[in-house]
Amino acid sequence: MNFVYKLIDSPLGKLTIVARSSKLVAILWENDQPNRVRLGEMEQQDSDSTLLEVEWQLQEYFQGKRQQFDLPLEFNGTEFQKQVWQALLQIPYGETRSYLDIATAIGNKKAVRAVGAANGRNPISIIAPCHRVIGASGALTGFAGGLEAKALLLSLEQKACFS
């Protein structure tokens, strides 16, 4: 089955949400780098039930009403990348982790740089919260959506946690 997609508005600009076989496979940024996430042929399907559910849950998240997503996900990547992306799903809402924390969580403390590379290729941004991964010094570091978007997402979560 081909990939289906829907364009949605968000506080971060236009996002492209992509599904296949009733599972979310990607959230792409408006100015995403070509080939950051490799997908096959895509067909626009604004009424696809999976995409409508993703859109609804993202809207709730952006409004500060949702802290956890309940969606079927399909990660496409290497086994190492999938381990990293699964570890991202374990970072609690409103908290951050370092690349070393993620490397430790997957049992490979020496893989900090590889964790960074996998984080940068996370196909399901926001829902697999790569924005919650920061540098060891606490500085915001690379993010496919841009550092401004990363800061906005972290700020949104902090506000929701303390309101």
Disulfide bonds with the S-S distance in Angstrom:
none
